[in-house]
Amino acid sequence: MSQSPLIDQISERVERLLLRQEELRRTNALLTQQVRQLTHERDSLQSRLLAARARVDALIDRLPPASASMAGADATTTPPTAAAAQGKAQ
């Protein structure tokens, strides 16, 4: 009868392993679903980004060409930064 406790221990371990396997299977299914959702969201955001880039490019193409004198003035004049503007406001 010394085999009975050993069989009981093995049986308990197998039961725990089966429970753990089912838990991992459910977790894996949830993670797989989450990956699908995030992939879809990423694809949608990439599509929106490409559309926005196309709109910005179209707007840039519609800008009139800058004259040489304005281009030189733009290069030497830099717009104030947000931090500098806040410093003046205080």
Backbone bond lengths (Angstrom), bond angles and torsions (degrees), N, CA, C in turn:
res aa  C-N    CA-C-N  psi(-1)  N-CA   C-N-CA  omega(-1)  CA-C   N-CA-C  phi
1 M - - - 1.442 - - 1.522 112.03 -
2 S 1.293 119.15 3.23 1.456 120.93 179.14 1.525 111.44 -70.46
3 Q 1.308 118.03 -14.69 1.461 122.79 178.87 1.527 111.77 -74.85
4 S 1.303 118.30 -29.36 1.460 122.33 -175.01 1.528 113.04 -59.40
5 P 1.348 120.63 -48.16 1.482 118.67 177.90 1.530 112.45 -62.58
6 L 1.306 116.26 -36.09 1.462 119.66 178.85 1.528 110.15 -66.00
7 I 1.314 117.05 -43.16 1.462 121.28 178.15 1.522 109.93 -64.01
8 D 1.327 117.20 -40.47 1.469 120.72 177.84 1.525 111.13 -62.12
9 Q 1.323 116.80 -42.36 1.472 120.45 179.30 1.533 110.56 -63.89
10 I 1.322 115.26 -43.60 1.471 119.40 179.47 1.523 109.68 -64.55
11 S 1.300 116.93 -41.65 1.462 121.42 179.43 1.534 111.03 -61.45
12 E 1.319 116.65 -43.74 1.473 120.67 178.32 1.529 110.85 -62.91
13 R 1.311 115.95 -42.48 1.466 119.30 -179.89 1.525 110.92 -64.90
14 V 1.320 116.58 -40.55 1.464 120.43 178.60 1.526 109.40 -63.36
15 E 1.337 116.93 -43.20 1.478 120.74 178.19 1.530 110.61 -59.12
16 R 1.324 116.64 -45.27 1.475 120.22 179.55 1.534 110.75 -64.48
17 L 1.310 116.06 -40.09 1.470 119.18 178.29 1.523 111.39 -64.35
18 L 1.321 117.07 -39.44 1.464 120.05 178.17 1.530 111.02 -64.96
19 L 1.326 117.09 -40.36 1.462 120.43 176.94 1.528 110.79 -64.01
20 R 1.309 114.92 -43.90 1.471 119.65 179.17 1.526 110.87 -63.20
21 Q 1.328 117.02 -40.36 1.458 120.62 179.04 1.527 110.28 -62.23
22 E 1.320 117.56 -43.71 1.463 120.78 179.75 1.529 110.46 -65.07
23 E 1.304 117.41 -40.00 1.468 121.42 177.24 1.529 110.46 -61.57
24 L 1.318 116.30 -44.36 1.469 120.33 179.60 1.525 111.09 -67.36
25 R 1.324 116.91 -35.13 1.464 120.72 178.05 1.535 110.08 -63.81
26 R 1.335 117.08 -43.47 1.474 120.63 178.52 1.528 110.63 -65.65
27 T 1.331 116.52 -43.19 1.463 120.44 178.69 1.526 110.69 -61.12
28 N 1.316 116.13 -42.27 1.461 120.71 179.17 1.521 110.60 -62.62
29 A 1.329 117.55 -41.94 1.464 120.65 179.24 1.529 110.86 -62.61
30 L 1.339 116.32 -42.32 1.470 119.55 178.67 1.527 111.54 -64.93
31 L 1.313 116.09 -41.69 1.469 119.70 179.50 1.533 111.30 -67.00
32 T 1.319 116.95 -37.57 1.461 120.75 177.59 1.525 110.32 -63.20
33 Q 1.331 116.11 -42.03 1.466 120.41 177.56 1.531 110.50 -63.90
34 Q 1.327 116.64 -41.31 1.461 120.30 179.46 1.530 110.65 -63.97
35 V 1.315 117.27 -40.38 1.461 120.59 178.57 1.528 109.98 -62.51
36 R 1.340 117.01 -41.66 1.467 120.00 178.04 1.517 110.83 -61.31
37 Q 1.336 116.75 -44.64 1.468 120.35 -179.69 1.521 111.29 -63.61
38 L 1.321 116.73 -44.36 1.464 120.08 -179.31 1.531 111.49 -67.33
39 T 1.318 116.68 -35.46 1.468 120.14 176.75 1.521 110.04 -64.23
40 H 1.317 116.34 -43.02 1.467 120.41 177.95 1.539 110.02 -62.63
41 E 1.333 116.58 -43.90 1.471 120.30 179.47 1.527 110.74 -62.64
42 R 1.334 116.19 -42.94 1.469 120.05 178.88 1.525 111.00 -61.52
43 D 1.327 116.21 -44.69 1.465 119.98 179.64 1.529 111.13 -61.58
44 S 1.329 115.44 -40.52 1.465 119.91 178.71 1.533 110.63 -64.46
45 L 1.318 116.81 -43.14 1.471 120.28 179.39 1.526 111.12 -65.98
46 Q 1.324 117.21 -38.08 1.463 119.77 177.76 1.528 110.26 -64.11
47 S 1.312 116.24 -39.76 1.458 120.24 178.31 1.524 110.90 -63.79
48 R 1.329 116.10 -44.02 1.466 119.95 178.20 1.525 110.99 -63.43
49 L 1.331 116.80 -38.46 1.464 120.79 178.69 1.524 111.03 -63.28
50 L 1.323 116.20 -44.28 1.469 119.27 178.64 1.525 111.21 -62.48
51 A 1.331 117.05 -40.57 1.467 120.33 178.71 1.529 110.30 -64.63
52 A 1.331 116.99 -41.62 1.466 120.33 179.26 1.530 110.60 -64.85
53 R 1.327 116.46 -40.93 1.467 119.69 177.86 1.520 110.68 -61.46
54 A 1.321 116.25 -41.17 1.468 120.17 179.75 1.528 110.02 -63.52
55 R 1.343 117.06 -40.60 1.472 119.62 178.69 1.529 110.75 -65.85
56 V 1.332 117.27 -41.97 1.468 120.33 178.97 1.524 110.15 -64.11
57 D 1.335 116.70 -43.76 1.470 119.81 177.80 1.527 111.05 -60.21
58 A 1.329 117.10 -40.39 1.472 120.62 178.98 1.522 110.23 -64.85
59 L 1.329 117.11 -40.18 1.473 120.05 177.79 1.523 111.11 -65.78
60 I 1.316 116.89 -41.04 1.471 120.58 178.82 1.522 109.86 -62.83
61 D 1.318 116.94 -40.85 1.467 120.69 179.13 1.529 111.74 -63.35
62 R 1.317 117.22 -27.54 1.465 121.11 -178.91 1.533 112.19 -82.39
63 L 1.328 118.42 -13.08 1.469 120.80 179.74 1.516 109.92 -66.92
64 P 1.316 115.86 142.79 1.473 117.87 176.58 1.523 109.16 -71.69
65 P 1.332 115.98 150.56 1.466 118.37 178.94 1.527 110.10 -67.24
66 A 1.314 116.11 140.37 1.468 120.95 179.22 1.519 109.08 -79.96
67 S 1.349 116.01 142.69 1.474 119.27 177.79 1.526 108.21 -76.21
68 A 1.310 116.21 164.22 1.462 121.09 -177.16 1.519 110.96 -62.78
69 S 1.357 118.09 -37.63 1.467 119.90 -178.63 1.520 110.90 -69.74
70 M 1.324 118.43 -36.54 1.457 120.69 178.47 1.521 110.84 -70.67
71 A 1.312 116.75 -34.35 1.456 120.35 -179.98 1.522 109.76 -65.71
72 G 1.331 117.14 -39.64 1.464 120.07 177.84 1.508 111.65 -67.01
73 A 1.315 117.90 -38.62 1.462 121.21 179.48 1.518 110.36 -68.50
74 D 1.312 117.54 -38.18 1.458 120.78 179.06 1.519 111.28 -65.26
75 A 1.318 116.78 -33.45 1.456 119.97 -177.12 1.519 111.65 -70.96
76 T 1.341 117.48 -30.83 1.460 119.53 -177.75 1.514 112.92 -91.01
77 T 1.304 117.54 -22.91 1.460 121.17 -179.05 1.521 108.50 -98.60
78 T 1.327 114.35 123.40 1.464 117.68 178.35 1.515 108.24 -110.32
79 P 1.318 117.23 140.84 1.464 119.42 179.90 1.522 110.26 -70.50
80 P 1.333 117.46 150.29 1.467 119.25 -179.96 1.523 109.56 -67.50
81 T 1.313 114.61 146.52 1.462 119.19 178.60 1.513 109.38 -79.74
82 A 1.312 116.93 164.89 1.460 121.89 179.50 1.531 109.94 -62.55
83 A 1.329 116.88 -36.92 1.464 120.24 -179.43 1.527 110.42 -66.32
84 A 1.330 117.13 -40.52 1.461 120.43 179.11 1.512 110.41 -66.65
85 A 1.330 117.04 -39.13 1.461 120.87 179.35 1.523 110.78 -65.27
86 Q 1.322 117.22 -37.87 1.468 120.48 178.43 1.531 110.75 -68.35
87 G 1.345 116.23 -37.57 1.447 120.10 179.33 1.518 111.58 -62.87
88 K 1.333 117.09 -36.81 1.465 121.00 178.65 1.521 110.60 -72.05
89 A 1.324 116.71 -32.85 1.464 120.59 -178.55 1.522 111.33 -69.04
90 Q 1.299 118.53 -27.50 1.465 120.95 -178.57 1.478 108.72 -82.41
